[in-house]
Amino acid sequence: MSDSAPAPKDLRKSFPAVIATLIAVHACMAVTRVASSLWVLKQGYGEWTVGLLLSLFAVAPILLSLWAGRLADKHGFHRPVGLGVLLALAGALIAVSLQTVWAMGLSCLASGGAIAVAAVAIQREAGLMADDPSQLKKVFSWVALGPAVSNAVAPVITGLLIDHVSFRAAFALAVVLPMLAWALALRVPRHPPAPAATGVKARPAFDLLRQPALRRLLLVNIVLSASWDSHSFVVPVVGHARELSASSIGLVLGSFAVAATVVRLAIVRWASHLNELKALRGAMLLAMGMLAVYAWLPGTPGLMFGSAVLGIALGSVQPMVLSMLHQVTPPDRHGQALGLRMLTVNSATVAMPLGFGLLASVTGAAAPMWLMASLLLAAQWPARSLKSP
């Protein structure tokens, strides 16, 4: 295939293949997450082992995100996606072959690393397919829908394979998905980035934090991401305290996921009428208000309503943040900026659940949501300092 840069129209034609590649890579991680968690529980390991396995998915992105960003800026789409596919394939092969707790840990670590390397390149490639801020919002709404689709479908298929075939069959599915991802990636035209100017030294990613707009945007993104984590943590705890059934708790969590998906589809439809900054500030205010009162909502219907409102608010954030990030950073450093964002978000993902658990144990089940409501109030200051790109 030619390495000459394709026209923007040719790039946009390959957009479905880019999104499908993301879905396939992410689905490999989702299958591994569900199958490894159920496998360790079936073998008699405690819940803390499950928690440890889940934390490993966020450890590798912390270590690899900045490197992945540099790789994407230097080589474009195919090399980082190929390395991500190899990582995912290696992790899946380890799990399907060895079936030990250490193999599960290595598989989780590799799957998380695969997302870190591939997703940064995929997000960067998607950003190249937009000609203006309105298209950026549409593009990143579709990008945000990719993981939502894999999270909805992959666990169901995994559960069916485990129940009706075997754990090994579920892990075999995780082996197939990276190969599918690479087949899809090959449908995207190759267009290596322009070579860096001779004698210009590559700058470290943290150098981007000298830009006030990016610094404030990342700070707001961390708080909003942690608010998402607080909902995931609090719902099972509050539901259990109220003696709700597992199906009721599932309905509450599902209402959040459905609302997050619907709002992203709405952004695709009405992106040209949205202002990123106003939408971001509005989402923060809506999430802050609902987090503050969530614990007092009555019964399962009340919690479902609260979760749906939070899903609308927090589900709208990623397309806005990614669109603004592409507008406030130099085009030749988009990969580094995306890697920096992934680093900060995953650092919070590792730290926050433990902090939420400690806070809830010494105060109350809803305390993590009250904490995040307070932090969202504080985050209004950097949000108001942001200016429309």
N, C-alpha and C positions, 0 to 999 in steps of 0.2 A: 504494500500500500504506500502511496506517495506521502512524503513528509511535508509537502507544501501546505501552507495554511489554507483551509477551506473558506469559502465565503460564509458570512453569517447565516445566510439562508440554508446552506448545507449543514451548518452546525445545528440549527433549530430542528431540522428534519431528524436528527439523531437524538433529540431530547427524550423521547419515550425510552430509548435504549439506555440512556443515562439513569433515568429513574428506575427502570427495571433492574439495572445492575445494583443500585442501592438496595432495592427490596430483597434481591437474592442474597447479597452479603449480610444484610441485617437479619434476614430470616434464618441464616445459618447460626447467628448468635442467639436468636430467640429459641430455636430448637435446642441448642446446647444448654441454654439457661434452664429451660423447663425439664429436659431429660436428665441433666446432671443433678438438679435439685431433687427430683423424685427418686433417682437412683440411690443417692446417699441416704435418703430417708428410708427407703426399702431395705437397705443394708443395715439399718439400725443406728446410724449416726445421728447425733442430736441436731436440733435446729440451729445451734451456733455454727455447725459445719456448713449448713445451707447459707447462712449469712456470710461466712468466710468466702465461700465459692462465689456468691453474688458480688462481693466487694472486689474480687479479682478481675471482673469485667471492666472496672473503672481504673484499676491500677495500671494496666498496660497503656491506655490512652494518656495518662499523666506522663509516662516515660517517653512515649513515641510521638505525641501530637506536634511538638515544635519541629522535630525532624521531618515528620510527614508534611508539614507546611512548606519547609524548604525544598523538599523533594518535588512537591507539586509545582512550586514556582519555577523550578529548574527544568523539570522534565515533562510537565503537563499531566495528562490524564492516565495514560496506559501503564507507565512504569509503576507509579504508586498503587494503582488498582491491582496490577498483577502481583505485587508484593503482598497486598492485603489478601488477595485470593489464596496465595500460597500459605500465608499464616492461618487463614480459616481452614484450608484443606488439611494442613498439618495437625491443627487442633482436633478436627473431626476424626482424622485417622487414628490419632492417639486414643481417643475415647472409644471408638468402635473396636479397636484391637485389644486394648489392655484391660478395660473395665475394672480399674482400681480407683481408690479415692485420690491418689496422687495423679493418676491419669486425668481424672475429672478436673482437678485443679489446673493442670497444664492446658487442658482443652479450653477452660474458661478464660485463662490468661491469653491464650493465642487468639480466641474469638474476639475478645475485647480489643486486642492489638490490631486485628484485621479491620475492625470498624474504624479505629483511629487513623490508620494509614489510608484506607480506601475512601472514607466519607469526606475527608478534607479535600481530596482530589475531585471527588464527585461534586461537592458543593462549589468548588472553584470552577469546574467545567460548566456547571449549570449557570453560574453567574455570567459567563462569557456569552450565553445565548440570549441575553437581554440587551435591548438598545436604550432603555430609559428606566427611571425609577419605578414607573408603573409596571413594566414588564418584570423588573426585579422582584416585586412583591408577588406577582403571579408565579414566577419560576420557583421562588423559595416556599410558596405555599404547597406546590407539588412536591418539592423536596421534603418538606415536613410530613406530607402524607405518606411517603414511602415507608418509614418506620412504623407509622400507624397501621398500615396495611399488613406488614409482616407480623406485628404484635397481635393483630386480630386473628390472622389465619394460622400462623405457624404453631402456636400452642395447641390449637384444636387438633391439627393433623398429628402433632407429636403425641398428644394424649391418646388418640385413636390407635396409632401404631403401637404404643406401649401396651394398651389394654388388649388389643386383638392380635398382635404379632409378638414383639419383644422390645426390650430396651435397645438391643443391638440394631434393630430395624430403624428405630428413631435416630440413632447416631449415624446410621447409613444415609438417612435423608440429609443430615448435616454434611456428609461427604459430597453428595450430589450438588448441593446448592452453590458452593464456590465455583464448581466447574460450569454451572449454568451462568453464574455471574460473569465469568471470563468470556464465555461465548457471546453474551450480550454486549460486553465491553468492546469486543472486536468489531461491533457494528458502528462504533463511534469513530468518525474520521480522525486520523492522526494529524496534529498540528502543534509541533513542539513550540514552546515559548521562544520569543526572540532572544538571541544570546545576549548575555550581560555585556556592558561596555568594557572594553579592555582596560585593565588597571583599576577597575572599580571593585573595592573589597566588599564582599557580602556582609550585610549588617545582621546582627542577632535579632531574633524576633522580639525580645524584650525592649529593644530600641523603639519599637512602635508605641510603647506605653508613654513615650514623651509627648504623644499627641493627646491633648486633653479630651477631644471628642471620643476617641477610641477607649481611653481609660474610663471615662464615665459610662460609656455604653457597656463595657464589660462588667463594671460594678453593678449596674442595673440588671444585667443578664444573670449574674450570679444570684442575686436576691430572688429574682423571679424563678430561676431553676430550683433554688432551695425551697421556694413556696410550693412548687410541684411535688418535691420530695416530702414535704410536711403533710400534704394531703394523702399521699400514698401510705405514709406511716400512721397517720391518725385514724383514718377510716376503719381499718381492722380493729384497732384498739378501742375506739369509741363504740363500734358495733358490738364487739365482744362484751364490753361493760354494760351495754343496754340489752344483752342477751338476744341480739338479732341472730337469725340463722345465717349459715354460710351463703346461701343463695341470696339473701337480702343484702349482705355485704357485697356480694358480687354484683348485684344490680346497682348499688351505689357507685362502686368503682367503674362499672360499665357506663353509667350515665356521664361520668367525667370523660371517658374515652370517646364516646359518641359525640358529645358536645365539642370536644377539641377537633375531631375530624370534620364536623359540619362547619365550624367557623373557618377552617382552612379552605374548605371548598367555597365558602362565601367570599373569602379574600380573592380566590382565583377569579370569581365572577365580577366582583366590584373593585378590583385593585386600583383602577384608574381614578376612583373617587375617594381613595383613602390617603390620608397624610400619615406617614410612618410615625412621626413624633407624637401627633395627637392620639393616634391609635395606641401607641405604647403607654402614654400617660393615662389614657382612659382605662386600659387593661390593668394598670397598677392600682388605680383607685378602686375599680370594681373588685379586684382580688383582695385588696386590703379590707374593704368593708365586709366581704363574705367570710374571710378567715377570722375576723373578729367575732362574728356572731354564729359561726358554724356549729359550735358545740351545743347551742340552745335550740337548734332546729328540731321540730317534732317528728319522731318516728322515721320509718324508712322513706316515705314520700318526701318528708322535709329534707332528709340528708341527700336524697337523689336530686332534689331541686338545687340544693347548695352546691353539690358536686358538679351539676351541669353548668351553673353560673361560673364556678371556678374553671371548668373546662373551656368555656367560651373565653374567659379572660386570659388564662395562661396558655391556651392553645393558639391564640392569635399572636403570641409574642415572637416565636422563632422566625416566621417570615419577615416581620418588621426589623428584628435585630440583624438578621443576615443581609437584608436589603440595605440598611443603614451602614453596616460594616463595610460593604462593598463600595459605598459612596464616600466614606471618610478615610479610606486607606488607598495608597498608590496601587494601580493595577498590577504592577510587577511584584507586589508583596501581599496579594490577596491570600495566597496559601499560608503564609506566615500568620496573618491575622486570624484566619480560620483555625489554624493550629493552636494559637494562643487562646482563642475562645474555648476550644475543646479542652485544653489543659485546665482552665479555670473552672469550667463546669464540672468536669470529672473530679477535680480536687474537692469541690463541694459535695459531690455525690458520695465520695468515700467518707468524708468527715461528718456530714450532717446527720445521717441515720444514727450513728453512735451518739451524737450530741442530743438528738431528739429523744432517744431511749433514756438517757440519763436524766434529761429535763422532765420527761413524763413520769419517771419513777419517783422523783422527789417532790413534784408539784401536782400536776394533774394530766389526764390523758390529752386534753385539748391545748396544753401549754405550748407545744411546738407551733400550733397555728397562731396563737397570740403573739409569740415571739416573731413569727414571720410578718404578721400584720404590723408590728412595731417597726421592723426593718424596712418594710415597704413604705411606711410613712417617712422614715429617715431617707430612703432612696429617692423620695420626691425631689430632694435638693439637687443631686447630680442629674436627675432626669430633666429638671427645669433648666439646668445649665446647658443641656444639649440644644443644638440649633438644627433646623431643617437643612439637610445637605443640599 
